[in-house]
Amino acid sequence: MSRRLRPGQRAELQIIEVETGAATLRFSSDELLFEAPNWSPDGKSLLINGDGRLFRLAAEGTGGLEEIGLGGIAEINNDHVISPDGATAYVSSEDGHIYAVGLDTATVDGGGRDAPRRVTNDNGAGFRHYLHGVSPDGGTLAYIGLTVDGGKVRTNVFTVPAAGGPDIQLTDDDFPDDGAEFSPDGAWIHFNSERGSSVPGHAQLFRMPAVGGTPEQLTFDEQVNWFPHPSPDGSRIAFVSFPPGTLGHPADVPVVVRLLEKNGTVRELAHVFGGQGTMNVPSWSPDGRKIAIVAYPLAEATEWSPG
């Protein structure tokens, strides 16, 4: 079942200037809990999900949401990306699979375009695919494969051709992994993992060769770091930091949007009340100057401000 706003809560889509931290409120709702902005490659629009559905929002102006029909597939979650040519949205459905949805002539009823196409394979009972990245050439998707064996949950990094084909498993261990996303040159897959710590829940950022190999740890601090998103030029990584001791990536907690610079320094960009849904997927503007996030302030909470 899709998440809902709590009484007195709002969902706010904020656009943040990376260099200054200045934030602009682009869209707000006290009815629809929306999540996870993707910026279109042409910079003109954003995709978000909410109530199991997919919506488009102009990046500028005052217009509202335009629903994109999903052609009858099951509800989607907040794991979705846009192809480099802007023609396709790849979405993770609650049925456990990833689908390709055409965007060029999308309408609410799905008319005027091809029906959604299932990309992923049947990988056994209970296997679920959680999408996070598409390669810069548009040919490969990076996802997290989740299995449950004897009550034990395992999450590992996989790739699959965007056109369909055999999966490639890149990690095979019991360390919790998530957020697998390609670097702009396609050489690396960035992800968060607990493999660098003996403390449950203490996720940090890693990268590994896109063809597989030994993961390299990128962050080493007390925060719980999730969802690395490389900038379009590869010079920095945006990510979400949860408070120390956080297990998983829960909703409705204070988090910090931070930037990992190429020289290894980390800079705080914004403090928000959010977490799950704030920045699960790639959300850089194509020129690398802005990031789109979602905050979920409560009526009794102090309004957030850029860090």
N, C-alpha and C positions, 0 to 999 in steps of 0.2 A: 504494500500500500504506500502511496506517495506521502511524503511529509506534508504537514500542514503548519501554518503559522500558529503560534501560541496567542492567547488573548492579549491584546495590546501590542503585538509585535508587527513589524514591517519588514519587507524585503526591499533593500535599496541597492540598485546597481550604480556603483561609483566608478568613475574614470579618473585615474591618478596619473599625473605628470611625473615621470620617473626622476627627472633631474631636480625638481623643486618639491615634490610631495604634495602639490596642490591637488585637491580632489573636487570633482564636479559630480553632482547628483544628476544622473541621466534619467533614471526611471525608478519609481517607488510604487509599492502595492501593499495594502493591508489586507488583501484577499487572497492573492496567489503567492505561494512560496516558490519562488523561482531560484535557479542555481546555475553556477558554472558557465560563465560567459566564454564563448569562442569569438574571436575577431575574424571577420571575413578577410580573405587575402587582398581585396581591393580597398579595405579600410572603411567601407561604407556602412556596414551593419554588424550586428552581434547576434549570435545564436545563444539561446538559453533554454533550459528545460523547466517544466513545472507541471505538477499534477499529472505526471506520466506523459506529457505532451511536449512538443518542440515548437519554439517560437523564434521569430526574427524581429529585431528591433533596430531601427536606424541609429547609427552611432552618434549622430548629431540631430538637433532639432527637438521637437516636443511630441512627436508622434508616439503612438502606443504599439502594442504587440500585434504581430501578424502570425497567426498559427500556420504551421507547415504540416500538412497531412502526412500521416505515417502509414497509410494504406492498409490499416487493419492489423499491424503487428502489435504485440503486447506493449504495455506501458514501458516507457524508457526511463532510465535513471540519469544521473548527472555525469556519465562517462561518454562524451561525444567529441568528435573533432571534425574539421572541415578539410576536404582535399585541397592540395596546393592550387589547383585551378579554380577553386570555388564552386565547382559544379555539383559536389556530392557532400552530404553529411554522413559520417559513419557514427552509428548510435549503438549503445548497449541496451538491450531489452531485458525486461524482468524475466523473460523466458530463458535467460542465460546465454543468448547468442548476440552477435554483432551483425548489424544490417547496414546496407548502403541505401541512402535515401537521396533521390535527385532533388536539387535545389533550383535549377534554372527556371522552371515553370511551375514551381510547387504551389499547390492550392490546398485548402483545408480538406477537401474531399479527395485529394490525390489525383484529380483529373489533369489531363494534358501532359503527363509524363509517365515514364515506366514505373511499374510497381516496385516497391522496395525489394532488394535482393539480399538474401542471407549470405554472409561472407564465411562464417565460421563452420567448423566441422563438428560432428558428433564425437566427442572425446570421452564418452562413458557417462554413466548415470551420475548426476550430481555435479558434473564439471560445468563451471560457469566462466564466461569470458567478460572481462572488464577492460574496456578500451581506454587507452590514454594517448596514443601517438600515431602519426602517419609520417612516413619517410618523406624527405623533401622532393623526391621524384614521384611521389604519390603511389608507388608500387607496393608498399609494405605497411602493415599495421602492427603496432606494438601493443600488447595487451597483457594483463595479469590473468593467469589461469588459476582458478580456485577449485580445490578438491576437498572433500571431507572423507577421511578414512578412519573408521573406528572412533568417531567423535572428534578427531584431530583435524583442524583446518590447516591446509598447506596452500601457500600462494607463491607462484613462481612466474618468471618473465618469459614470455613467448612472443614470436612473430608469426604472421600469416600473410600470404599475398592478398592485396586488396581485391584482386580479381577472383580470389578463391584458389585454394590449393593446400598443400601439406603444411602443417604447423612445424615450427622449429622451436624447441625448448632451449632457452639460454641459461636458466638456472634450474637446479634440481636439488633442493635442500629444504630444511625445515625453518629457515629464517623467514619471517614475514616480510614480503616485498609488496610494493604498490607504485603506482604513478609512472609506469614505463613510457618514456618519451624520447624521441630522436633529437639529436643535435642538428643544427641547421645544415651542416655538411653531410649528414647521414652516417658519419663514422662511429658515433657513440649512441648508446641508449642510457639516459639518465633515469634514476628511480630512487625511491626511498626504501630503506631496509633497516631491520634491527640486527643485521649481521655484525655490526661493529660494537655491540654492547651485550653484556650479560644481564642487563636490567630489562625486564619485560616492558615493552612499549616504547623504549628509547630509540626511536627511529632517527637516522641521519641520512644525508644525501650521498649517493654513489653514482658512478658511471661505469659502463663496461663497453667493450667493442660491440658494435651492432651485429657482428657475426658470431659473438660469443667470446668469452675469455674471463680473466680474473677481474672482479669488481674492484674499483679504486674508490676509496672513501674521500668525500669532498668537504664535509663539515664535521666539526669535532667540538660540540658545545653541550651545555646542559639542557637546551631546548629540545623539544620533540619536533623534528623537521620533516615536512611532507611536501609532496607534489612539486618536484623541480621542473621549472619551465625555462629553458634556454631562450635568451633574446634572439631576435631574427639575425643579428650579426654574430651571435655566439660569444659576446664579450662578457655577459653576466647571466645569472640564473635567478629568477624570481621563485620564491617558495613561501610556504605557510609554516609558521612556528607555533606549536601548542605549548602550554605551560609544562615545566618539568613534571614527570610522573604521569602524564596523560597516556592512557591506553587507547590505541587506535586513533581515529580522527573524528571525534564526536561533534555533534551540533551544539550550538548555543553555549559557547565558551569564549573567553577573551583570547584572541590570537594576534600575531604580528605578521604582517606581510614584509618579507625581508629580501634583500638582494645580495647574492654572492658575486663579488667582482672577480675579474680575471686574476687579480693579484692575491686572491684568497681572503681579502677583507670582506666583512659582512656589514651591511647598512640597513637600518630599520626604515621602512617606507611608510607604513600605516599600522595603527592599532585599531582593531575592529572587534565587535562582538559577532562572532560567527563560527567559523570552523568548517564543518561539513557543508559543502556547497559554495564556500567563499571563492575558491580558486582551484578546483579539482582538475581542470583541463587547461590546455594552452590558451592564454588570454592576452598576449602581447598584441599591440597594434602593429601592422606590418612595417611601419617605419621605426619601431623600437622605442618610441618616445612615450608611450602610454601603456598602462595595464588596466584591464577591467576586472573588478571584483564585485562580490555581493556581501553586504553587511546585513545583519538581522537584529537591529536594535529593539529593545523592549521599552514599553512606555515608561517604566520606572528607572531605566538605565540612563546614564549620562551619555549624551551624544558623543560619538567617536570623532577623533580628529587625526589628521595625518601625523605620523611619527617623525 
